[in-house]
């Protein structure tokens, strides 16, 4: 037989486990609200929550009273959850929401900082690209116009004659080019 003082200790610990369960519920509730889960996400989240909570309660019961499940265990869990939800839930929920908002803002700031660093790293390469690409594009455009004016008519006629010769050999080349 277990001494009475040990039974009070076990009962107090089950009440504490009930408080932990209530905190886990608030943590899940705030997480679900922050992530704005839809029907399927909420259903999967609920299943995952209950699996995790069952594991936590089971582990804590093993640590406290070697996993013995008696009536006082259920009463202690229920009493701890009720105490937590009536006394601590509002302040804890507010604190968790504030923590989530702060972490979200810090994450956004971190992402902006990474974007700024990336922009600074790429800046010299943009200047090099502009210094090379713009003049080369201008030169290519000028050469294209000059080549078209100088060799446009002879190139078109050479192209047509080559096509007609190839189309007589290979029927694949029998399409008309609209110059």
Number of C-alpha atoms within 10 A of each C-alpha: 3 6 7 9 9 11 13 12 13 19 20 18 21 27 25 20 25 26 24 20 22 24 19 17 19 20 18 16 17 18 16 16 13 13 11 11 14 11 9 9 13 15 12 12 17 16 12 13 17 13 11 13 17 13 12 16 18 17 13 18 19 13 11 17 17 11 14 12 12 8 8 16 22 15 15 21 24 19 18 23 24 17 17 22 19 11 11 14 20 13 10 17 16 13 12 17 17 12 12 15 13 12 12 13 12 12 12 12 12 12 12 12 12 12 12 12 12 11 12 11 11 11 12 11 11 13 11 10 11 12 11 11 13 11 11 12 11 11 12 12 12 12 12 13 13 12 12 14 10 11 11 13 11 11 13 13 11 11 12 14 12 12 18 17 12 14 14 11 11 11 10 9 14 14 10 9 8 4 4
